[in-house]
Amino acid sequence: MIKHAATRLLLTLVLVAGAGVPARATIITFDGLAGTPMPGNSQVYTTFTKFAPNALATVDGFQFKSSGPEFFLGAAYAAACCNSDLGPLAYNGTDYLIGLPDITVSKVGGGAFSLNGFDLAEWDDTRTASISLTTTGPGGPTTQILPLSLFGNRYKTIGNDFTHFGLAGYDNVVSFTLVGSVPWAFIALDNLDVAAPIPEPGTYAMLLAGLGLLGIASRRRKQKEAAAT
């Protein structure tokens, strides 16, 4: 009875602790990554950093990959090649991530997180009408279509060619994938708003207490068995 009671108590503590675990919000901006060395299969150039297809790039505890090439670039690249905000490339004055033809995001080491929003653009002005967002969680994959501006980047000269998407209800996401509506689309991603759960010190204390009770129950059971022989 003691063993079963301790086990039930431990399970109760785990459930209660999990229900009260807070989430740490993070805005991943990709700033300062263009043209700098990064861990993984990366190549560094003056104004951008490139990753090979399916190579993992790690930023702020999350990993990013594309089935085609993946680049960290932004304002310096647009200024060098295409007259900054007046050109055909996505521009918001900062660095960002692009992938062809998709971008997949997950936590380093796995685990669930909340997806709260991001900024998206078609990088090279090829008129991608929309980007599909597919999230994967315990209930399987779900997909929704995110519409983009019908105006090309060269016609948006107000300093930000990206569209912001605020999301709700994506609180238990394991990974998500962005795919353009045309196969040659370079997707530009910036200001990714995510939140990962963080166990509080009290959570660890409750779990340790539960484990301690299990240990006591195990010792008492062994003592009774020894006394009965």
N, C-alpha and C positions, 0 to 999 in steps of 0.2 A: 504493500500500500504506500509506503514511504517513497519508494522508487517512482511509482506512477504519479503520486502527488507532486513530487519534485519535477518530473518531466512536464506535467501540465503547467506548473508554475513557470518553468523556463519558456515554454511555448507562448504563454500569455505575455511574459516580459518581452519576448522578441516581437510579437505582434503590436504591443503597445508602443515599444520603442520605435518600430518602423513607421507607425502612424504619426509619430511626432517628429520625424526627422526633417530638419529644415533643408532648403535648397539654396545653393550658392549661385547667384545669377552672374553670368559672364557675357560680356560683349566682345566678341572676337573681331578685331578690326583689321588684322593682317598688316598694320602699319609697321614700317621699318624692315620688312622682310624682302622686299624687292631688291635684287642685286646683292644679297648677303648669303653666306653659306648657311645651309640648313641640314640637319641630320637626314640621312637617307640617300636615295639615288637622285641627287640633285646636281644641276650644272649652274654655275654662277656667271652672269653676264653683267655689263655695266648698269643696266637699268631694270633687269628682271632676273628671277631665279626660276629655272625650269626643272620639272620632274618628269621622268619617263612614264609611259602608260602603266597604270596599275601600281605605281610606286606610291608608298604611303608618305605623306607629309604631315608632321605633327606640330600642332599649334595649340597652346594653352590646354593641354590634356585631351584634345580631340585630334582625330586623324582624318585626313582628306585624301581622296584619290579620284582619278578619272580613268576611264577605259582608253582614252587617248592622252595626249600631252596635257600637262597641268602647269600653270605659270602663276608666280607671284609678281605682280607688276602694278603700275598705276600712273601717278602724275608725271614722274620723270620720263617714263616711256612715252606717254602721250605727248609730252612737250618735245621730245627729241624727234619723234617721227611724224607727228600729225597736228601740230599747232594747238596742242592742249585741248581746251573745251570746244574749240571751233572745228575740230576734226571729226572723223567718223568713229573714233574709239570711245568706249564708255569712259566717262570722266566724272569724278567727284572731288578732285583735289587731294586724294589720299591713295594709299596702296590698297589692293584687293586681290582676290583669287579668281582665276578663270580656268575652265576645263572644257575639253572637247571630247565627246558631245554630251558629257554628263559630269556630275560631281556627286560623290557619295561620302557621307559624313557619319562617323561613329565615335564613341569614347575609346580612348586608349585602354586596352585591357577588357573592353566590353562593359556592359551595364546600361541601365536606363537613364534617361535624362529628359528634361522638359524642353520642347522647342517652342520658343516664344515669338520668333520673327527673324527677318533678315531683309537686306536690300539686294535686288536683282536687276540685271541689265543684260541685253545682248551686246557682247563686247565689240564686235566689228561691224555693226550697222547693217546686218543682213536681213533685217526685218523679221526676226523671230517673233511670231505673234503671241506666243505664250510659252510658259515653262511648266511642265508637270512636276508635282511634288508627290513622291511616294514615301510614306513613312512605314516602318516596320516595328511592331510591338508584340505583346503577348497574344493579341487577337488576330495577328497576321497583318498583311500589308493593306494600306488604304491609299488612294490616289485622289488628288484634286488638281485642277488646272488653274494656274496663276496667270492672268492676262498681263501683257506688257503694253507699253505705249506704242501706238502705231506710227509715231514720229521717229525717224532715225536720229542717232546721236548727234549728227552734224547740225540738226535743226533745233537741238535743245542746248542753248548756250547760256543757261542760268546758273551754271556751276555744279549741277548734279543731274547726271543722266540716269540715275538709278530709281527704281520704284520700291518703296518700302512696303513690306507685307507684315502686318501684325497677325499673329496666330493665337488661337485659343483652343484648349482641349487636347493639346499634344503633350501630355504630362508623363507618359510612360513609353517614350520612344527609344528604341535600341539603335536604329540607324535611319537615315533618310537619303533619298537620291533625287537630284534635280536633272531633268532632261529637257532639251529644247524641242520645239515643234518641227524643226528641220534638222536633218542629220549632220549638217556642216556647222551647226550653231556653236559658237563659243559662249558659254554661260559665265557671266561675271557675278561673283558673290562677295558681299561685304557686310560688315556690322551684324554678324551672326549672334543672335540673342539666345543663349541656352542657359539651363540651370541644372546642376547635378546635385543629388542629395548628399548631405554631409552628416554623418552620425555625430551627435553631441557627446561630450564627456559622460553625461548621465546615462546615455545609452550603453556605453561600454561598462559602466558600473553595474547596471541592471543585469547585463548579460553575464558578467563575472560572478555576480551574486547567484544567478541561476545555475551556473556551472559548479559553483561551490556547493550548492544544495545537492546537486546530482552526485558530487564526490562523496558527501556525507552519507547519502542514501546507499551508495555502493559499498562503502566501508561497513555500514551497519548490516547490510545484507550478508557480506562475507563473514562478519563476526557471528551472526546467527547460524550460518551454515557450518562454521567451524565448531560452535558449541553443540550443534545437533549430532556431530559425528563422534 
